[in-house]
Amino acid sequence: MNAVPENRARWRDDLYTIIFEAETPAGKWFDIILIASIVASVVAVMLDSVSSINSRHGALLNAAEWFFTIVFTVEYVLRLICVRRPLLYVFSFFGIVDLLAIVPSYVSLFIPGTQYLLVVRILRILRIFRVLKLVQYLGEAVLLLRALRASSKKITVFLFTVITLVIILGSLMYLIEGAQNGFTSIPRSIYWAIVTLTTVGYGDISPQTNLGQMLAAFIMILGYSIIAVPTGIVTAELSQVSGRKALRSCRECHADGHDSDAVYCKFCGAEL
């Protein structure tokens, strides 16, 4: 009586191993073919945006785009079938990316031009870390993400401080220069303050008065000192994070980055 459910569960486990893991030959080949398809589809989308190429090979590129879309749609459905918690996968990072990789093609049937958003498929190339077993690089990426997460509150405070500064400095420059020198409004002056503070300096607007140039010089110098702040925050957090994690995927929550000898998932507690 239990033969059918057991076979079904075994089939889903085998499919999960192939799709989500790269430890078996079948799983590795699946990921290699998938990555090659991702690269080919992104190249096809980019070539389709070139008018000279589109005029000669537009039909072929459109066919290739739909071929890859159908392939990725089937793959997405298979991922939903083999995971134990489909909704958890759907709202995960890779689940959202996988969905965004196919949605633009279908939306383009109603809104022409949206198919060029398919370049988001390049994010799926991140799976190359699993294929090539670049655990040391993935470990560093995990450390960086942890440091960014730990410093998010500090960076948020820093960004609010910068926003306050550019509003004040932009408004001050508007009062000094005025519309006659290109600072036609406070929002446009704030734009100039942001461009100057970040040391980009497009040069489309520039102060003409001596007082305005003095303020601009102060903002430029201030920009150099401010740039180092977020770097220092993240560096400080990085120094507090240590240890490298092996690339193992949880079947329940699909989280990576577990120790090589871990038995249970550190995120959901499921057995690995």
N, C-alpha and C positions, 0 to 999 in steps of 0.2 A: 504493500500500500504506500510505502514511503519512497519507492524507487524513483517516481517522477520528480518529487520535490528535491530529493538528493541529487539527481542528475542535473536538475535545473540549477541548483545551488553550485554544483561543481562547474557547470558550464559558465556561470557568471563569475566564479572565482578565477577560472582559466582566462576568461576575457579580461578581467581586471588586471591579472598579472601581465598580460600582453600590452594593454593600453597604458597602465599607470606605472609599471615597473620596467626597468631596463636591465635586469639581472639575467634574464633568459635570452637566448638567441632570437626567439620570435619577438620578444619585447623590444630588443635593440633594433632589429630590422624594422619593426613598426615605427619606432621613433625616427629612424634615419629617413624612411620613406616620407613620413609626415613632415619632417623639417625640409626635405627637398621640395615637397609640394608647396609648403609655405613660401619658400624663397621664390619658386617659379611663379606662384600666384601674385606675389607682390611685384615682381618684375613685369608681369603681364599688365597689371594695373598701371604701373608707372609708364610703360611704353604706350599704353592706350591714351595717356594724356598728352603725348607728343603728336601734334596735328599731322605732320608729314608721315609718320608711321601709321597713325590711325586711318588716314585716307587710303592707304594701300592694304593694310592688314587689319582693319577694324573688325571685320566679321570673324576672323580667326581669333583675335584677342578676346572678343566678346564670348565666343564659344569656349575658349580656355577658362575665362572667368567663371562661367556658369558650370563648367566641369568641376573646377576646384570647389566652387560653392556647394555643389551636390555632394562631393566627396567629404567636405568638412561637415556638412549637415548630417550625413550618415554617421560620421565619426562622433559627432556631438550626441546623437541619439544613443549610440552604443555606450558612450560614457555614462549617460543617465541610466541605462539599463543595468550596467554591471556594478555601479556603486550602491552601497547599502542605504545611503541617505541622499537621494537625488537633489533635494532642495538645498542641502548644505553645499553640494558641489556647484549648483547653479549660481549661488551667491558668493562663492569663493573667488579669489583673484583670477585664477585660470579659467574658472567657469564663466565669468563675465567676459573675459577676453575671447574665449571660444565662441560665445554667443555673438559678440560684436564682430567676429570674423565672418559671419554668414548673414547677419541682418541687413547690411547695406545693399547687398544684391537684390534682396526681395523688396526693400524700400524703394530701390531705383525704378521698379516697375511703376510706381506711383509718383515718385519725385526724381526726375532725371538728374544725373550728376552725383547723386549720393554714393554711387558705386566706388568713387575714388576714396571714400573713407575706408575701403578694404585694406588700405596700407596698415591699418591697426593689426593686421595679421602678423606683422613682423614681431609683435610682442610674444607671439607663440614660439618664436625661435629660442626663447629662454629655456626651453626644454632641452637644448643642446647640452646644458650642464649635466643633465641626467644621462644622456646618451654617451658622452665622452668621459663620464665619471670624473668630472672636474670638481671633485668634492672640496679641494682646497680653496678654489675660487668661490664656490657657493658658500663655504663657511665664512669667508671674508664678507660676502654680501649679506649674510645673516647678521654678522657682527655690526655692519654698517646700518642695517635696518633697525637693529636693537638700539643702537646709539641715537639714531634719528628719533625713534619713538620715545626714548628716555629724555631727549632734549627738546621734545615738541613744545612743552609749555614755555621753556625759556625762549625758544625761537619765536613763539607766538607773541610773547611780551616784546621781544626785539622788533618784530614786524610792526606791531602797533606803535612802538616808539618812532620807528622810521616814518610811518604814515603820518603821525602827528607832526614830525619835523618838516616833511615836505609840504604839508598843508600850511604851516606857519611861514616857512621860507618862500613858498610860492605866492602866498598872499602878500607878503612883504615886498617881493619883487614886482608884483602887480602894482602896488602903490608907488614904488620907486620909478619904474619904467613907463607904465601906462600903455594904452593902445597904440600910441604913435610909434613905439619901438617894437611892436609885434606882440606884446603881452596884452591881448585883447580882452581877456577874462581871467578870473581866478582859476578855473579848471585848466585853461591852457598854460597858465603860469605854474600850476602844480605839475603839469606834464613836464615842463622845462626843468623844474626842480628835481623830479624823479630821474630824468635823463642825465642831469648834471651830477646828482648825488651818487648815482651808480657808475659814474665815470665813463658813460657811453658817449655823450657829447655829439649828437647828430649835427648840431650847428644850424638847424633850421630856424632857431630863435636864439638871439644873443643880446645881452644888455649893451646899451650904448652910453649910458651915463657913467661917470666915475664911481658914484656910490653903488650903482648896480653891478659894475665890474668887480668892485671890492667884495660885495656880497657873493657874487659868483665864485670868486677865488676862494672865499671861506668855505662855500659848499663843496667845491672840488676837493679841498684838503680834508674836509670832514668826511667826504665819501671814501677816501683812502683808509681812514681810521675805522670807519664803520664796517667796511668789507671784511675786516679781520675778525669781527665779533662772532658771526655764526660759525666760522671755521674753528674758533677757539672753543665754542660751546660743544660742537660735535666732537672735537678732538679730546676734550675732557671726558666726555661720556665714553668714547672709544677706549680710553685708557682704563676704564673701570670694567669693561666687558672683556672677558677672556674665554679661551677654550674653543675648539672647533667641533662642529657637529657633523655626524655622518648623514648621508642622503638616504633617508628611509621614509617611506610614505605610509601614513596611517590609513587604514581601510575605512575608518568611520568618518573622520573629519578631513582627511587628505592633506594634513599638515606635514611638512618636511622638516628636516633638521634635528632628528633624534640621534642620541648616542648609538654607537655601533652595537653596544651590549644592552640597549634598552629593551625591556619586555613589554612595557605599557606606554601608551601615548601620553606625553606630558601635557597635552592640551585638553584632551577629552577623557583620558583614562582607559581607552580601549586597548585590547591586547594587540601588539604589533605582529 
